[in-house]
Amino acid sequence: MTIPNIKNALDSVLRSSSGSTSRPVVDKHFQSNVPGLYIIGDLAGAPVIKLAMEQGYEVVEHIAALSDARSTKAGAYDLLIVGAGAAGLNAALQARERGLRSLLMEKNKIASTIESFPEGKWVYAEPEGKPVKGKLWLEGSTKEDLIARWRRIIQENHLDVREETPVETIRPDGGHFEIQAGGETFQAKRVILAIGQRGNPRKLGVPGEENENVYHRLYTPGHYKEKEILVVGGGNSAVEAALVLCEQNRVILSYRKHEFSRLFKENRRKLRGALEKGRIQVLYGSNVLSFQSREAHIRMEDGTEKTIPCHHAFILIGAEMPVGFLRSVGVRLENDWPGSLLLALALVVGTLGAAGWLHAALSSASTGATDLFAALQGRADLLALLTIAGGMTLLMILGFKKGDRYAWLAFAFLICYTVYGAKVGKGEEFWPFTGWGYHALSFGGRPWSFWYTVLYTGLMTIFGLQAMKRWGFHRNDRFQIWRYVSLLAFQWIFFFIIPEFLFQWAVHYQWVGEKLATDPNFAGAAWRSYGLVYAWPLFFYTFFYNPHTIWVVWGAVLSFVLIPTLAIWHGKRYCSWICGCGGLAETLGDRWRHLAPKGDRSVRVEWMGSLVLVLAVTITGAVLARDTYVWLQSPSEKALHLYRIVADVWLVGIIPVTLYPFLGGKIWCRYWCPLAKMMHFWSGLWSKLGVGQFKIEANDKCIACGECSRYCQVGIDVMNFALKQETLDNSNSSCIGCGICVTVCPMDTLSFGKEKESATAA
């Protein structure tokens, strides 16, 4: 396989995180990778009006606080805002409040997305418990009342708004931006894009689509009476249009699929009623070929073609994000992978090779040639590690200066390969660390395994507190606060203090009794205390290497009694509340959780966890039976060693932690962890039997914003469940009960039930 083919295959995996849309990459102040260019609103993850307004307010507050907020260039604006929706209007109002000279441009009319709603549609001021920020008015009202009030606010505040003025180009120009729009050229210190991702209706690309009787929006359904109307699409917009139009017209609904999979429950009910009464005809598995003045040509799935009479046609198949425009400005999207895979591979191999050669050369050469050479020999380990650090530095430079994401991937790999490749064990380290890596990273009288645990616990603590602040304190969500408290407490107590300190003290001071304290099978196996919480087969060695009876009994109870029993009420919450592997993913990996692979293909490959579980069961059985069946001794030892290297080093450590910044934190937990798969089996079984209590439910308030699906670490299409108001549990998903989907929902659609309600109470 050639490098281009490898890169294409790798790209398809790395880009699987974007789901149906890929947002621009912005920082916490909404600044894109282009300095001075900010992105707010729907494009930046504000799916409802109130949150978009909040972003407009906050981005201007940030800019106004900068020392160079105002332009010193003659004729230049401090801010040029593109898009006169909720985010853009509130930003313009706040800019005026802060004394910034701004210009607001809109390619259509103000609030064009709201303007496209059906007549009289009610606009909600959600989330209800969140106060409005800024001067733009927002209360529950009809779309007509809301737009009228907004226009009045624009006039009262003397905002400079240019409607029907599409921005054509934006380019940096010596510390400013030059903007071409409406045949004019403008200069601005900073630019705020608030253009949304629904302003460009998706088109079929068929002949006749530009005819005057073919539309991509439905503004005034009451104007159409006694007409033949074709509606194309299968989403809520298309179905709602068909339902309102069928009241006074004959409507045919054309949909390319065989079922409406993403409808609101109420829309599904109304459509069923309309079909039963014959008010709407649905053509499933149909595709429009062309439009004529009074008809449309459609091909059915069986290859037959139909001519459908229609006075008007409405193509309502969603909208396209303005990818072309964003790329023309230089904005990077989440699934962009610029850079050279070949160069990144060469730097990784070259760095490791240089470190290995240097260490081998110094170690094998004769001593005493010169004082300098002797000094270098004594620093062989350090020089080799510095060589690796040098390679990492080169990769960082490529990443920062060139925007090379493959360089960042290689950088992450070098770190993880060094950390875990040296941790395998003294004399068993990976190339080029063999024979020296473990020793080189051991210091202060402590082995590298101890310092690895210190590093692990430190990272979990630092990033765990950040995640707790992000999801718990900022959102006033006690459920998330307690979840992160639980993760950090288990890490500190059961995965650090007990195995590294408390166990030894308990033996030394005979807190466990003289008999256990003097029993070498117990006293000399502090590492087994990880098994207090880590259940087999995650803690794979529970029953191996001559364990004391206490560990065998507790391991059996934990794995085969407690875990299955707790799954009745908590499903796979062990992964998101207790486990140290999941803990690192939920803390260090949290900032990239939205990059978890999504789509049917990413779900299908979750079968790998079942394979690892089968291998764990098989190898465990072989090891336990080898004293009875002598012929199993050699193959079981080889299988045990192979499992240790593949599962415990590569699949737990090197690969998933490397991929945290690129595919989220749950790669190991989702695709390979045998304990997660075992819990999935138990939880799914209890749900199917009607015993299981773990589930996520949805009310009828879903607005299909997709935030729940976006932030799911295990790639579940949560929104699909919410739209249908279907229960989500482990019989139909790999949910780990982290509750982030519940937390991010702006409409309070999702819940765990009474348990969640009590946890989030103020």
N, C-alpha and C positions, 0 to 999 in steps of 0.2 A: 504494500500500500504506500502510495507516494505521500509526501508531506502535505500537498494541497488537499488530498483526500482525507488525510488525518485531520487537518485543520477544519475542513467542512463538517466532518463527523463531530468534532469537538465543539464547533460553533453551534451545531444543532442542539447539543446538550446544554451548553452555557446560555443559550438564548431561550431556553424553555421556561425561564422564570417570568417572562413578561406576560404570560397569559394572553388575554384577548387584546390588551393594549400595553404599551410600554411608555411610562412617563419620562419626562425630562429629569435629569439628575440635578437636584438642588440641595443646598446646605440648609442648616437650621434657620437661616434668615431668608430663605427662598432665592438665594443667588445661584445662578447656573454656573457651569464651567467657564462661561464667558464673563470676565470681571465687569461688574456694573450692569449686567443684564439679569433682571429678576423675573421669576415666573410664579404667578399666584392663581388661585381659583381652581376650577375643575382639573386643569392640567397638573396642579400641584397637590392634588388629593383632597380638595374641598368639595364634597359631593352635594352639599345642600347650601342654600343661599346664605344662611347665617354664618356658616364656617368660611365661605368665600369672602364675606364682608370682613370677618375677623382677620383673614390673611391680608386683605387690602389695608386695613388699619395698621396691622403690626409691621408690614414691610416698610411703610412710610415712616412709622415711628423709629424703626432701625436706621433708615437712610437719614432722617433728620438729625439723628444723634451723631452722625459721622462728621469729622472735622472738615471734610471737603464736600459737604452735602450740596452746597450752592455752586453753580457754575460762574466762573469769572470771564467766560468768553462772551463777547458781545453778540447779542441776538440769540444766544443758546438758552434752551430751557433747562431747568434743574431736573425735571422729570418729564419723560414722554410716556404716556400710558396707552397701551394698545388694547382695546376691548372695553366696551361700556356696559358690561354686565354688573352684577353685584360687587364683585371684587374690584373691578376697575373704577367704578363710580365711588365706592367708599375710599379707595386709595386717593382719588382726585380730591375728594372732600377733605381728607385728612392732610393732604399736601397743602391745600389752601389754608387749613387751620394752622399748619406749621410754618406758613410763610414761604413755601417753596413754589416757584413758578412752574406750572405744569400745563401740559396739553394732552387732551384725551381724544383718541381717534377710534372710530368704530366703522367697520366696513358695511354694516347694515344700519339698523335703527338701534337705539339704546335698548338694552335688555331683550335682544332679539330671540334668545332661547325661550324666555318667558312669553314673549310676544307670539311665539309659534304654538303655545298651548291652545287647546280648544277654547271656544268662547265660554266665559263664565267659570273656567276651571279655578278651583280654590288653591291658593298658595299657602303652604303651612310655614310657620316660623319655628322650625325644629333645629336643634334639640330644645325642648321646652325649658329645661333647667339652666340653659346657658344664656347669659345676658348678651344683648347686642352691643357690639363695639363700633364706635364711629358715629357719624352724623346721618347716615342713610337710614331711612325709616323702614321698619319691618315688623309687621304684625300679620296674623292670619287674615287673608282678604282674597277677593277675586283678582285675577291677573290684571283686569282693566283698572281696578282701583289702585293696585300696587304701582303700575306703570305711570298712571296719572300723578300719583304722589311723588314718584321719583322725578318726573319732569318738572314738577313744581319746585322741588329741592334744588335741581340744577339751576333753574332760573333765579331762585332766591340767593344762591351762593355764587352766582355769576361764574359758573364753571365754563372754561373754554373747551367745548365739545364739538368735534367735527364728525357728524354722522355721514354715512355713505362715502367714507374716505378710506378705502383699503390701503393698508401699508404694503408696499411692494418689496422694499429691501431695507435691511438694517445692517450697517457695518461699522466696526470700530474706526475711530478717526482721531488719533492723537489724544487720548484721554477723554474723548467724547464719542458720541455715536452720530453717524449721518443717516438720516431716515428719508427714504423716498416714498411719498404718498400723495395721491391725487394730483400728480404732475408738479408737485412742489418738493423742495428739499428743506429738511429741518435738522437742527443740531440740538443735541441734548446730552447732559452730563451722564444721566442714567436712563435706562429704559425698563419699564415694567410690562411684561406680557401677561394679559388677563384674557386671553382669546378663547379659553375653553377648549373642549375636545369634541363639541357637538355642532360646531358652526359649519362644517363641511359635510352635507348629506352624502351618504354612500350611494353610488350610482350603479346601475346594471351594466352600462356600457353597450347598449343595444341600439340598433337604428330606430329613429323616431323618438328617442327619449327626450329630446329637446323640443318636441312639439308643444304648442301653447296649451294643450289640454292634458299634459302630463306634468305632475307636480311632485315635489319631494317634501312638502309640508302641507298640513291641513290647518288653515287659519279659521275659516268661517263655514263650518259644516251646514249651517242653516240656509246658506245660499243655494244649495243643491236640492232640487225637488224633482221627483218623477224622472230620474236619470238612470242610465245604465252606468254603473261605476265599478271599476276594477281596482282593488287594493292589493298591493304586492308586499309581502312580508309576513313574518311569523312571531314578531315580538309584541310587547304590550302596546306600543304606539300604533302598529298596524291593526291589531285587534280592536283597540279602543276606537280608532277611526272607522273601522268597518261597522262597529256597533252603533255609533252615533249616526253614521250615514244611512244605515239600513232603516232608520225610522221613517224616512221619506223617499227612499230610493231602492233600486234593485242592485244588490251588492254581490260581487264575486270576490272571494279572497284567495289569492294564489300564494302557495307556500311550497318551497322546494323540498321540505322534509315531510315525514309521515305523521308527526305529532307536534303539538305546541308544548315544548319542554320548559319554557321559561316565562310562563304567564303568571301574573298575580292570581291568587285563588279566586278573587271576585271576578276578574276578567274571564277566567276559565268557566265559572258558573254562568255568567251572562252569555258567553259564546255558546255554551251548550244549549241554553234556552233558545237563543236565536236560531240555532241549527234545527232544533226540534220543531220550531214554528215555521221553518222554511224561509226565514227572512234573510239569511246569508247562505250562499253556496261556497263550499271550500273545495279547492282543487289541490289535493295533496300531491307531492312529488312532481310539481309543475315548474317550468322555467319559461319566462317570457323571452321570445325570440326577437320581436319587433313591435313597434306601435305604428298604427296608421291614424288617419284623422278621426275615425269613429270606431276603431276596432284594434284588437291586440292579437298577435299570433303567439301561441303557447305550445311548447312541446311537453308531453307527458312522459313519465318515467319509462313507459313501455315503448317509447319511440313515436307514438302517434302525435299528430299535431291538431290543434284546435284553433278556430278563429272565434274570439270572444268579442261581442259588441260592447263598446264602452264609449260613452260621451266624455268621461273623464277618467284618468288613471292617477292613482296616488302610490308612489314608490316610497315605502317607509321601511327601509331595511337598515336603519341605524345611521351612524355618522362616522366619518374617518378623522382620526387625529391629524392635525396639520404637520405631518412628518416632514414633507418636502420643505415647507417654510422654516421649520425649526432647524433642519440640517443646513439650510442656506445661511442661517444666522450663525451657525457654528455650535449650536446647542447639542450636547451629547445626551443620548437616550439610555435608559437602563440596560437595554439589551445590545448596545453597540459594543463591538469587540475589535477596536483598532489595534494595530501592532503586528509584530512578526513572531509567529510561533517558532519558526526555525531559529531566529536569534535568541529567543528565550531558552529553547532547548540547548543551544550551543553554550550559553552562559552558565546554565545549570551543570551540564556535563563538564565544561571546562573548569568551573570553580571547584567542583568536587574532585576532579582529576588532579588539578594543581595542588589542592590541599593534601591529597593522598600521596602524590609524588614527593612533595616537599617533606612530609613527615617521614616517608620511607627513606629518602635520601639522607636526611640528617640522622636517622636512627641506625642506618646500616653502615655509614661511613666510619672510618677509623678515627679514633679520638686523638686529641693532642696536637693536631696540625698547627693550630694557632689558638691563642687565647680567645679570639673572636669566634672562631669556629666551635670551640668547646662551649662557649656561652650560648651559641645558637643551638647546639645539640641539647643543651639543658632546657631550651625553650621551644622544643619541637612541637609540643602539643599546642602551646599558645600561638606559635606562628601559623600552624595549620588552621586553627580557628580564626585567626586574623585574615587568612586568605579567603575563607568562606565569608567572613564579614565584608571583605572587599568586593566579592562577587555580588553580595546582597546590596551593597552601596551602588554598584553600577546599575543593577536592576531598578533600584529606587529612582535613580536619576532618569532612566528611561521612562519610568512610570510618571514621574512628576513633569518632566520637560516635554516628553513626546505624547503623553496620554496613552502609553502602551499598556493595555490591560493584560496582555500576555506576560509582560514583564512583571506586573504585580502578581499574577498567578505563579510565576516562577519564584518570585521573592517569597511568597507564602509557603511554597513547597520546600524551599531550602530551609526555612525556619523549622517546619514540622519534621522534615527528614532528619535534620540534625538533632532535634529534641528527642524524637522517638527512636531514631536509628541508633543513638548512643545509649538509650535507656533499655534496650533489649536485655542487656546483661553483660557483665565483664567477660570479655573474650568472645562474645556472640554479637558484637555490634555490627551494623551494616557497613559495607564499604563506603567511604574510605576510613571509617572510624574504628575498624577492627583492631582490637588490642590496645587502643589508647583513648577512645572517645569517652567511655564511662569514667575512666580515671581523670581525664582532662576536665570534666564537668563536675567532679566531686571535689569539695573543698570544705574547710572549716571542720574537718573531722567527721563530715557527714557524706554519705554516698549521693550520687546523682539522683537516685530514686527519691530521696528525701527532698532535695532541692526542686525536683520536678513537682512534687506535691505542694511545696511552698508556692511555686510559680502558679500552679493550677488554682490553688485556693485564693491567691492574691488576685489573679485575673477575674475569677468568679466574683470576688467581693467588690472590686472596683466597678466592673461592668454590670454586676447585679444591682448595685445601688443606683446606677444610672438608669437601668431598665425599670427598677421600682419607681423611680421618680417619673419616668416617661409614662408608664401605664397606670401606676397607682396614684401617686400624689397629684400629678397634673390633671388627672381625670377624676379625682375623688373616688377611686375604685378600691375599696377595702379588700375585695377578692384578690386583686393583683398584688396589693401590698402584702397580704398574708402568704400568697404563693411564693413571692421572692424571699420573704422571711424564712419560709420553710426550706427552700432550696439552699440558702446560705447557712442556715442552722445545721442541716444535715451534712453539708460539706465540711463545715468547721468541726462539728462534734464527731461524726461517724467516719469521715473520710480523711481527717487530719489529726485531731487531738487524740482520739482513742488509739488508732494504729501507730501513730508516731511517738506518743508520750504516755498516755494513760494506761495502755496495756502493760508497758514495761514497768510503770510504777506499781500497778496492781500485782505484778509478779514479784517485783523486788520487795515490796512491803507486805507481801502475802495477803493482800486484800481479798484474793480469790480463794484463800485457804492454803494450808501448807501442802496438801496433796497435789492440787493443780499447779501451785507455784514451783514444785520440784519435779513435775512430770515434763520431760523434754518434749513430748509430743504436743503439749499445750504451751508451756512456757517459752519454747523456742520458735513459736510460729505466730509472731505478732501480725504478720501479713494476713492471717486468716480472719482477723477481726474485721476486715472489710466485708466479710460474709455476714456480719450482723445485719446489714441492710441490703447489700448487693446479693440478689438471689441467683441461684443457678437457673439458666445457663449463662447469664451475664457474668457472674463470678464463676467461671468455668471450672475452677479447681477445687470446688467445695468438697468433693468426695475422693480426691486424688492425694497421692503422696503421704500416705499413712496419717490421716487426720485423727484427732482425738474424737472420742464418741460424742462429746458435747457439740462439736462442729457438725458432725454427720446428722445428729438428731435435729439441731436447730436448722441446718440447711434444708433438710427434708420438710420440716414444718413450714419454713418460710416459703419455699418454692411450690409446694404441693398442697398446702392448706391455706396459709394467709393470703398469698397472692391471688389464687382463684376466688377466695371468699371476698376480699376487698374489691375485686373486679365487679361484683354485683352492684355496689353503690358508686364506685369511683372509676370503673372502666380502666383506662390506661393512664390515669393521672399520676401513677408512680413516675412516669417519664417526665412530667412537667412540675412535680412537686417535691420529689425525693431524689431521684437518680443523679449521680454526679456527672455521668456522660450527658444526659439531657440537661443538667444544670449548666454546663459550660456552653451548650448550644443556646439555652434560654438567656444567658447573660452576655458572654462575649459575642455570641452569634446573633443576639437580638436585633442589633442595628441593621442586619441584612435579612431579617426574617421575610420581608416582602419578595425576596428573590428566590424563594423555594420553588422548585420545578412544578409546573402546572400543566394540566391537560390530561387527556385519556392515556397517552403513552406513558407519562410519568407515573400514573397510578398503576398501569399494567405491570410495570417492572418491580412493583413491591413484592412480587412472588419470591424475590431473592432472599427475603427474610425467612421464608418457609424453608428454603434450601439450607440456609445456615443453621436453622433449628434442627432440621433432620440430621445434618452432619454432627451437630453437638450431641444429639441423642445417641447417634451411632457410635461416635468416638467414646463417649462416656460409658456406654454399654460394653464396648470392647476393652476399655481400660479396667473396668470392674470385673470383667470375666477372664482376664488374662492369666490370673493365678490358677483358674480351673482349666482353662484351655491354653496350654503352653504355646501352641502355634500362633496365638494372638499377640504374644509379647512384642515381637519385633514390629509387626504392622501397626499395633496400637501406639507404640512409642513414636514411630514415624508420623502417624496421623496426628498425635498430640502435639508434636513439634511443629508440624505444618499448620495446624489450627492456630497455635500460638502466634506464629509469624504472620499468617494471613489475616486472621480475625483480630487478635489482640494488639497488633501493631499497625498493619496497613488499614484495615477496615474501621477500627475504632479510632485510631490516631492520625496517621499521616494523611490519608485521603480526605476524610470529612473535615478535619480542622483546616487543611489547606483550602477547602472549598467554602468555608464559612463566608468570606466576603463576596462570593460569586453565586452560590446556590443556597444561601441560608444555612442554618445551623443543624438541621435535622437529617442530614444525609445518612449517618450511621443508624440513628434511631428509627428512621423510616424504612430504609432499604435492607439493613443487614442485621440489626439487633435481634438475637433469638428470643430474649426475654420479652421484648416488645411484641414479637409475633405470638408468643405463648399467651401473653395477657390479651392480645387481640382475639385469640381463639376463645378464651374463657368469657370475656366481656360480650363478644358477639353471640356466643352460645346462650348466655343468660338472657340477652335481649330477645333472641328468637324464641326462647321458652317462656317469655313473658315475665321472667324473674328479675331481670336487670333493671336497675333504677337510673343508670347513667344515660343521659340523653340531653340534647339541645333542642329546644322547641322554638317556633317562630309564630308571631302574631301576623296580622294582615297589614302591617305598616311598611313592609319592604318597598324601597324605591329603586331597587336594582342598581345601587351605586357601586357595588363590587368591592367595598372596603373589607368586608369579612373574608372574601376569597383571597384578596391581595395579601393580607397579613397572616394567612394560615401557614404555619411552619411546615405542615405535612401536605400542602398542596390540594386540600379539599375544596371543591367548588361549593362552598357554603351558601353562596347566594342562590344557587339552584334549589337547594333545600328550602331556603327562606321564602323564595318566590312561591313555591308550591305549598308552603306551610307544612312540609313533611318533617317528621322527627329524624334527627341525625344522631346516630349512635354507632357502636362498633360492629353492628351487623351490616352496615352499608357504607362505612368509612373507617379510616385509620385514626380518627380523632383521639388526641391525647389529653383533652380536657384542660388546656391552658387557659381557655376563656377569652383569648384576645379578640376573637370574632365578636363576642358579646360586648367587649369593651369599646371597640372601634365603631360599632354600629351607631350612626347618628340619629337613628329613629327608634332606638330601644326595641328593636324587632326581636332579637334573640335573647334567650335566657336558659339557665339551667333549671329554672323553677324556683320554688321557695328558698332553696339553699342559696341561690345567687341573689335573690331579692333581699334576703337578710344580710348578706355579706356586703352589698353595695349601699345599704341604708346609711343615711348621713348620721 
